[in-house]
Amino acid sequence: MTNKINLYVNSSNKKTDETTTNLKCVIPSGLLPSYGKNYFTVSITSFYCYNTFYQMDSTNNEFNLIIRDTSDNLTQLLFFSFEDCIGNPNVYNIRDELNTLLNNYCSVTYDKIKNVFLFTRTKAHSTTNHKIFLKIKTCGTFLGFSRDYNNKEIEITEDGIYSYQPINVIYHQQLLINIDGGIPMSINNLDNRNGVFKPSSIFFLKPLDINRNQLIMYDNFDANSSFQYRISQIENLNQINIRITNQDNEEISTLGDWQLTFQFEQHNEDITERLLTQIKEYISYLFIIIGNYLS
Protein backbone atom coordinates (compact mmCIF):
# COMPACT_ATOMS: atom_id res chain seq x y z
CA MET A 1 0.00 0.00 0.00
CA THR A 2 1.31 3.44 -0.91
CA ASN A 3 0.06 6.91 -0.17
CA LYS A 4 1.16 9.82 -2.37
CA ILE A 5 1.19 13.48 -1.37
CA ASN A 6 2.12 16.26 -3.82
CA LEU A 7 3.65 19.44 -2.41
CA TYR A 8 3.65 22.47 -4.76
CA VAL A 9 6.24 25.19 -4.04
CA ASN A 10 6.20 28.66 -5.64
CA SER A 11 9.23 30.84 -4.86
CA SER A 12 7.15 34.01 -5.26
CA ASN A 13 5.69 33.19 -1.84
CA LYS A 14 9.08 33.43 -0.14
CA LYS A 15 9.58 35.58 2.96
CA THR A 16 11.09 39.05 2.73
CA ASP A 17 14.42 37.85 4.16
CA GLU A 18 14.66 34.97 1.66
CA THR A 19 15.73 34.82 -1.99
CA THR A 20 14.77 32.70 -4.97
CA THR A 21 18.00 30.75 -4.47
CA ASN A 22 17.66 30.14 -0.75
CA LEU A 23 14.37 29.65 1.05
CA LYS A 24 12.58 27.47 3.59
CA CYS A 25 9.24 25.71 3.17
CA VAL A 26 7.34 25.03 6.37
CA ILE A 27 5.15 21.92 6.11
CA PRO A 28 1.91 21.70 8.08
CA SER A 29 2.34 19.56 11.17
CA GLY A 30 1.16 16.00 10.72
CA LEU A 31 1.02 16.13 6.92
CA LEU A 32 3.80 13.57 6.49
CA PRO A 33 3.83 11.38 9.60
CA SER A 34 6.09 8.32 9.58
CA TYR A 35 5.37 5.49 11.96
CA GLY A 36 6.37 1.91 12.63
CA LYS A 37 8.53 0.50 9.87
CA ASN A 38 6.82 2.47 7.13
CA TYR A 39 8.96 4.97 5.24
CA PHE A 40 8.70 7.82 2.69
CA THR A 41 10.41 8.42 -0.62
CA VAL A 42 10.50 11.90 -2.14
CA SER A 43 11.03 13.03 -5.73
CA ILE A 44 10.67 16.15 -7.87
CA THR A 45 7.94 15.63 -10.44
CA SER A 46 8.01 19.08 -12.06
CA PHE A 47 10.13 22.24 -12.19
CA TYR A 48 9.58 25.48 -14.16
CA CYS A 49 11.70 28.64 -14.35
CA TYR A 50 12.27 31.18 -17.12
CA ASN A 51 15.84 31.68 -18.29
CA THR A 52 15.92 35.42 -17.66
CA PHE A 53 18.87 35.54 -15.24
CA TYR A 54 22.22 37.13 -16.08
CA GLN A 55 25.38 35.21 -16.95
CA MET A 56 27.56 38.03 -15.59
CA ASP A 57 26.69 39.90 -12.40
CA SER A 58 28.42 41.40 -9.39
CA THR A 59 29.50 37.96 -8.17
CA ASN A 60 31.65 37.03 -11.19
CA ASN A 61 32.95 40.24 -12.79
CA GLU A 62 36.21 41.11 -10.96
CA PHE A 63 39.93 40.95 -11.74
CA ASN A 64 43.15 42.77 -10.77
CA LEU A 65 46.27 44.12 -12.41
CA ILE A 66 49.48 43.82 -10.41
CA ILE A 67 52.58 45.87 -11.21
CA ARG A 68 55.99 44.94 -9.78
CA ASP A 69 59.37 46.70 -9.80
CA THR A 70 62.76 45.33 -10.84
CA SER A 71 63.15 43.72 -7.40
CA ASP A 72 59.78 42.00 -7.80
CA ASN A 73 58.19 44.20 -5.14
CA LEU A 74 54.55 45.18 -5.51
CA THR A 75 54.22 48.80 -6.62
CA GLN A 76 50.56 48.88 -7.75
CA LEU A 77 47.48 46.76 -7.15
CA LEU A 78 44.61 47.81 -9.43
CA PHE A 79 41.05 46.60 -8.95
CA PHE A 80 38.73 46.23 -11.94
CA SER A 81 35.17 45.05 -12.40
CA PHE A 82 33.02 44.81 -15.50
CA GLU A 83 30.08 47.19 -15.39
CA ASP A 84 28.95 47.63 -19.00
CA CYS A 85 28.94 43.83 -19.48
CA ILE A 86 26.65 43.06 -16.55
CA GLY A 87 23.94 40.90 -18.12
CA ASN A 88 24.56 38.51 -20.99
CA PRO A 89 27.63 39.76 -22.87
CA ASN A 90 29.27 38.27 -25.95
CA VAL A 91 33.04 38.08 -26.48
CA TYR A 92 33.11 41.40 -28.33
CA ASN A 93 31.34 43.19 -25.46
CA ILE A 94 33.93 41.78 -23.07
CA ARG A 95 36.86 42.64 -25.34
CA ASP A 96 35.69 46.25 -25.75
CA GLU A 97 35.24 46.82 -22.02
CA LEU A 98 38.59 45.16 -21.28
CA ASN A 99 40.30 47.65 -23.63
CA THR A 100 38.54 50.51 -21.89
CA LEU A 101 39.49 49.29 -18.41
CA LEU A 102 43.08 48.37 -19.31
CA ASN A 103 43.84 51.46 -21.39
CA ASN A 104 47.44 52.66 -20.80
CA TYR A 105 48.45 49.17 -19.53
CA CYS A 106 47.72 46.62 -22.26
CA SER A 107 45.54 45.89 -25.27
CA VAL A 108 43.21 42.95 -25.80
CA THR A 109 42.39 41.37 -29.15
CA TYR A 110 40.07 38.46 -29.91
CA ASP A 111 41.18 35.42 -31.90
CA LYS A 112 37.92 34.25 -33.46
CA ILE A 113 39.33 30.96 -34.76
CA LYS A 114 40.73 29.84 -31.39
CA ASN A 115 38.08 31.66 -29.31
CA VAL A 116 40.68 33.19 -26.98
CA PHE A 117 41.89 36.66 -26.03
CA LEU A 118 45.41 37.92 -26.65
CA PHE A 119 46.64 40.23 -23.89
CA THR A 120 49.56 42.44 -25.01
CA ARG A 121 51.45 44.89 -22.79
CA THR A 122 51.51 48.50 -24.02
CA LYS A 123 52.81 50.32 -20.94
CA ALA A 124 56.49 51.25 -21.17
CA HIS A 125 58.97 49.63 -18.80
CA SER A 126 60.46 51.56 -15.89
CA THR A 127 62.10 50.78 -12.57
CA THR A 128 58.75 50.70 -10.79
CA ASN A 129 56.78 49.30 -13.74
CA HIS A 130 58.96 46.33 -14.56
CA LYS A 131 56.34 43.58 -14.86
CA ILE A 132 52.55 43.57 -15.24
CA PHE A 133 50.41 40.65 -14.14
CA LEU A 134 46.76 39.78 -14.63
CA LYS A 135 45.16 38.31 -11.51
CA ILE A 136 41.80 36.61 -11.95
CA LYS A 137 39.35 37.04 -9.10
CA THR A 138 35.93 35.81 -10.21
CA CYS A 139 35.63 36.32 -14.00
CA GLY A 140 38.05 33.70 -15.30
CA THR A 141 35.59 31.89 -17.57
CA PHE A 142 34.84 35.14 -19.42
CA LEU A 143 38.56 35.78 -20.01
CA GLY A 144 39.53 32.22 -20.95
CA PHE A 145 41.07 30.97 -17.70
CA SER A 146 39.98 28.05 -15.54
CA ARG A 147 39.28 28.24 -11.82
CA ASP A 148 42.74 26.80 -11.19
CA TYR A 149 44.13 30.24 -12.03
CA ASN A 150 41.97 32.24 -9.64
CA ASN A 151 44.19 34.48 -7.49
CA LYS A 152 47.30 33.54 -9.45
CA GLU A 153 49.48 36.07 -11.26
CA ILE A 154 49.66 35.72 -15.07
CA GLU A 155 52.35 37.93 -16.62
CA ILE A 156 51.37 40.08 -19.60
CA THR A 157 54.32 40.77 -21.94
CA GLU A 158 54.99 42.81 -25.07
CA ASP A 159 54.88 39.59 -27.09
CA GLY A 160 51.40 38.94 -25.77
CA ILE A 161 49.85 36.05 -23.89
CA TYR A 162 46.80 34.08 -24.98
CA SER A 163 44.01 32.90 -22.75
CA TYR A 164 44.76 29.41 -21.48
CA GLN A 165 41.45 27.93 -22.63
CA PRO A 166 38.53 28.87 -24.92
CA ILE A 167 36.33 31.70 -23.65
CA ASN A 168 32.95 30.66 -22.25
CA VAL A 169 30.33 33.38 -21.89
CA ILE A 170 27.79 30.83 -20.58
CA TYR A 171 28.72 30.99 -16.92
CA HIS A 172 25.63 29.18 -15.58
CA GLN A 173 25.34 25.83 -17.35
CA GLN A 174 23.09 23.88 -14.98
CA LEU A 175 20.53 24.48 -12.27
CA LEU A 176 20.97 22.32 -9.19
CA ILE A 177 18.34 22.03 -6.47
CA ASN A 178 20.00 21.35 -3.14
CA ILE A 179 18.14 20.17 -0.06
CA ASP A 180 20.44 21.46 2.68
CA GLY A 181 18.25 20.54 5.61
CA GLY A 182 14.82 19.48 6.69
CA ILE A 183 14.59 16.29 4.65
CA PRO A 184 16.82 13.68 6.33
CA MET A 185 17.80 11.60 3.31
CA SER A 186 19.58 8.30 3.77
CA ILE A 187 23.22 8.33 2.71
CA ASN A 188 22.47 7.28 -0.87
CA ASN A 189 23.53 10.43 -2.69
CA LEU A 190 27.16 11.52 -3.25
CA ASP A 191 29.06 14.21 -5.16
CA ASN A 192 32.72 15.19 -5.59
CA ARG A 193 32.37 18.98 -5.56
CA ASN A 194 35.09 19.16 -2.87
CA GLY A 195 37.45 16.83 -4.71
CA VAL A 196 36.32 13.61 -3.04
CA PHE A 197 32.94 11.88 -2.95
CA LYS A 198 30.92 12.88 0.10
CA PRO A 199 27.21 12.83 1.04
CA SER A 200 25.54 15.31 -1.26
CA SER A 201 22.74 17.83 -0.87
CA ILE A 202 22.09 17.79 -4.65
CA PHE A 203 18.52 16.66 -5.12
CA PHE A 204 17.93 17.51 -8.78
CA LEU A 205 19.81 19.00 -11.74
CA LYS A 206 18.65 20.46 -15.02
CA PRO A 207 21.03 21.38 -17.88
CA LEU A 208 20.37 24.84 -19.34
CA ASP A 209 19.81 23.60 -22.88
CA ILE A 210 17.35 26.29 -23.96
CA ASN A 211 17.78 29.85 -25.21
CA ARG A 212 17.47 32.98 -23.13
CA ASN A 213 13.90 33.94 -22.16
CA GLN A 214 12.68 30.42 -22.81
CA LEU A 215 11.16 28.19 -20.13
CA ILE A 216 13.42 25.83 -18.23
CA MET A 217 11.11 22.87 -17.78
CA TYR A 218 11.16 19.41 -16.25
CA ASP A 219 8.18 17.06 -16.09
CA ASN A 220 8.42 13.50 -14.90
CA PHE A 221 6.00 12.26 -17.55
CA ASP A 222 7.14 8.63 -17.47
CA ALA A 223 7.21 8.44 -13.65
CA ASN A 224 10.87 7.38 -13.57
CA SER A 225 12.76 7.29 -10.28
CA SER A 226 15.92 9.17 -11.36
CA PHE A 227 15.37 11.91 -8.76
CA GLN A 228 13.68 9.77 -6.10
CA TYR A 229 15.20 9.39 -2.66
CA ARG A 230 14.35 7.44 0.44
CA ILE A 231 13.93 9.59 3.54
CA SER A 232 15.49 8.45 6.80
CA GLN A 233 13.03 7.36 9.45
CA ILE A 234 11.51 10.35 11.29
CA GLU A 235 8.42 11.02 13.37
CA ASN A 236 7.37 14.13 11.45
CA LEU A 237 8.69 16.28 8.60
CA ASN A 238 8.23 19.97 9.36
CA GLN A 239 10.48 21.91 6.96
CA ILE A 240 12.31 21.73 3.64
CA ASN A 241 15.32 24.00 3.05
CA ILE A 242 15.80 24.64 -0.67
CA ARG A 243 18.93 26.14 -2.20
CA ILE A 244 19.35 26.54 -5.97
CA THR A 245 22.85 26.83 -7.42
CA ASN A 246 24.73 26.48 -10.68
CA GLN A 247 27.05 23.58 -11.51
CA ASP A 248 29.80 25.07 -9.32
CA ASN A 249 27.63 25.32 -6.20
CA GLU A 250 27.23 29.09 -6.62
CA GLU A 251 23.90 30.78 -6.03
CA ILE A 252 22.56 32.70 -9.04
CA SER A 253 21.86 36.19 -7.73
CA THR A 254 19.57 37.16 -10.64
CA LEU A 255 17.50 33.96 -10.71
CA GLY A 256 13.80 34.66 -11.26
CA ASP A 257 10.85 32.98 -9.59
CA TRP A 258 10.27 29.28 -10.11
CA GLN A 259 7.73 26.58 -9.34
CA LEU A 260 8.35 22.95 -8.44
CA THR A 261 6.39 19.97 -7.18
CA PHE A 262 7.62 17.44 -4.64
CA GLN A 263 5.94 14.07 -4.46
CA PHE A 264 6.10 12.18 -1.18
CA GLU A 265 5.18 8.52 -1.31
CA GLN A 266 4.63 6.43 1.80
CA HIS A 267 5.63 2.77 1.63
CA ASN A 268 4.97 -0.19 3.84
CA GLU A 269 7.95 -1.96 5.31
CA ASP A 270 10.06 -3.64 2.64
CA ILE A 271 10.33 -7.23 3.89
CA THR A 272 12.30 -8.54 0.89
CA GLU A 273 15.68 -8.35 2.62
CA ARG A 274 14.34 -10.01 5.78
CA LEU A 275 12.78 -12.85 3.78
CA LEU A 276 15.96 -13.43 1.80
CA THR A 277 17.97 -13.55 5.01
CA GLN A 278 15.59 -16.15 6.46
CA ILE A 279 15.78 -18.22 3.27
CA LYS A 280 19.58 -18.09 3.44
CA GLU A 281 19.48 -19.32 7.03
CA TYR A 282 17.10 -22.18 6.14
CA ILE A 283 19.37 -23.26 3.26
CA SER A 284 22.38 -23.22 5.64
CA TYR A 285 20.51 -25.44 8.12
CA LEU A 286 19.51 -27.76 5.28
CA PHE A 287 23.12 -28.20 4.16
CA ILE A 288 24.13 -28.93 7.79
CA ILE A 289 21.45 -31.61 8.06
CA ILE A 290 22.42 -33.18 4.72
CA GLY A 291 26.09 -33.08 5.69
CA ASN A 292 25.45 -34.83 8.99
CA TYR A 293 23.31 -37.48 7.23
CA LEU A 294 25.93 -38.21 4.57
CA SER A 295 28.74 -38.39 7.10
Secondary structure, 3 states (H helix, E strand, C coil): CEEEEEEEEEHHHCCCCCECCEEEEECCCCCCECCCCCEEEEEEEEEEEECCCCCECCCCCEEEEEEECCCCCEEEEEEEECCCCCECCCHHHHHHHHHHHCCCCEEEEEECCCCEEEEEECCCCCCCCCEEEEEECCCHHHHCCCHHHECCEEEECCCCEECCCCCCCCCCCEEEEEEEECCCECCCCEECCCCCCEECCEEEEEECCCCCCCEEEEECCCCCCCCEEEECCCCECCEEEEEEECCCCCECCCCCCEEEEEEEEEECCCCHHHHHHHHHHHHHHHHHHHHHHHC
